[in-house]
Amino acid sequence: MLQEYNPKNENIFIYVGGELLPRKKAKVSVFDSIVQNGDGVWEGLRVYPEGIVCYDKHLNRLQEGAHALAYEEIPTKEEIKKAIKETLDANGMNTDTHIRLTLTRGEKVTSGMDSRLNQSGCCLIVLAEWKKKVYDFSKGIKAISSSIRRSIPAFLDSKIHHNNMLSLVIAKIQANISGYDAAVMLDDRGFVAELNDTNLFLLKDGTVQTPYAHACLPGITRQTFIDLFKENKIPVEERDLTLVEFINADLVFATGTNGEITPVTEMDGREIKCNIKFLERIKNLFELKLPKLCEPL
Ligand SMILES: Cc1ncc(COP(=O)(O)O)c(C=O)c1O
């Protein structure tokens, strides 16, 4: 599924490094670390009339990633929230909106990878667009396993939501070429980590299971679902899971802020069962909880 271009986004204002600029003028410097080294952290946020889903958790992850990468002059939550509010207000957005929030290490005094060349603090980008959810719940998605492994902490810890995303991009290209919607990424040992853009769960014999967060992004929606299962006395566990276990599950679904919950109907050409009663139950539970997860701007 390809996200469509929405002409409503032609004249949006984008916040870049302290300024609100029209789309055509919104640019970062060629000296910015994101251009030089893919050196940035990001979040995808969804806006509803009630507010932004899990707002504080997203900002925490952004700030913690930036701290782990030793960024200097990381903006405070209040500063980030102010920039987001200004951007949404400038665009008249309060629903059906996706925000790509990026914090880069900032501009360098000359090209290079040495972080000592960064002498003017971080650069915050708030790109808010009118956007539908990424996947269609009623159709579900088909996934194919990629030859590219998801990074483990020995290389680059997947707990940092960073812009060094080429392994995910290549995996997605493999899925595109094969005519699939998404790529299943395994960890270094061959256990399933996640899809290239969402976390994975399976249901087997009444228990929900999801891979440990060793090699996947510990998604905020993933945690929301784990909490939801616990609150509703649905057995749930984190463990090492293989492709074979996913293929033979009673249901497989993907979770993420921008797709919420999406069934995975096929993996590597094998059809996966779909326990529709369970799927609809948990979708309803999630939708009931959603307004409570939204935090005001
Ligand atoms: C690789 C990857 N996995 C999972 C997710 C879902 O995470 P979240 O639920 O926090 O949106 C994302 C979202 O950006 C992602 O990039």
The ligand as an SDF file (V2000), in Angstrom:
LIG
                    3D

 16 16  0  0  0  0  0  0  0  0999 V2000
   10.4720   -0.0720   12.9430 C   0  0  0  0  0  0  0  0  0  0  0  0
    9.2380    0.3320   13.6850 C   0  0  0  0  0  0  0  0  0  0  0  0
    8.6020   -0.5860   14.4320 N   0  0  0  0  0  0  0  0  0  0  0  0
    7.4730   -0.2870   15.1190 C   0  0  0  0  0  0  0  0  0  0  0  0
    6.9300    0.9890   15.0740 C   0  0  0  0  0  0  0  0  0  0  0  0
    5.6770    1.2850   15.8550 C   0  0  0  0  0  0  0  0  0  0  0  0
    5.9900    2.0470   16.9740 O   0  0  0  0  0  0  0  0  0  0  0  0
    4.9090    2.9310   17.7310 P   0  0  0  0  0  0  0  0  0  0  0  0
    3.8480    2.0080   18.2150 O   0  0  0  0  0  0  0  0  0  0  0  0
    5.6550    3.5530   18.8560 O   0  0  0  0  0  0  0  0  0  0  0  0
    4.3850    3.9150   16.7480 O   0  0  0  0  0  0  0  0  0  0  0  0
    7.5730    1.9820   14.3320 C   0  0  0  0  0  0  0  0  0  0  0  0
    7.0500    3.3370   14.3120 C   0  0  0  0  0  0  0  0  0  0  0  0
    7.6690    4.2810   13.9200 O   0  0  0  0  0  0  0  0  0  0  0  0
    8.7520    1.6550   13.6090 C   0  0  0  0  0  0  0  0  0  0  0  0
    9.4100    2.5690   12.8830 O   0  0  0  0  0  0  0  0  0  0  0  0
  1  2  1  0
  2  3  1  0
  2 15  2  0
  3  4  2  0
  4  5  1  0
  5  6  1  0
  5 12  2  0
  6  7  1  0
  7  8  1  0
  8  9  2  0
  8 10  1  0
  8 11  1  0
 12 13  1  0
 12 15  1  0
 13 14  2  0
 15 16  1  0
M  END
$$$$
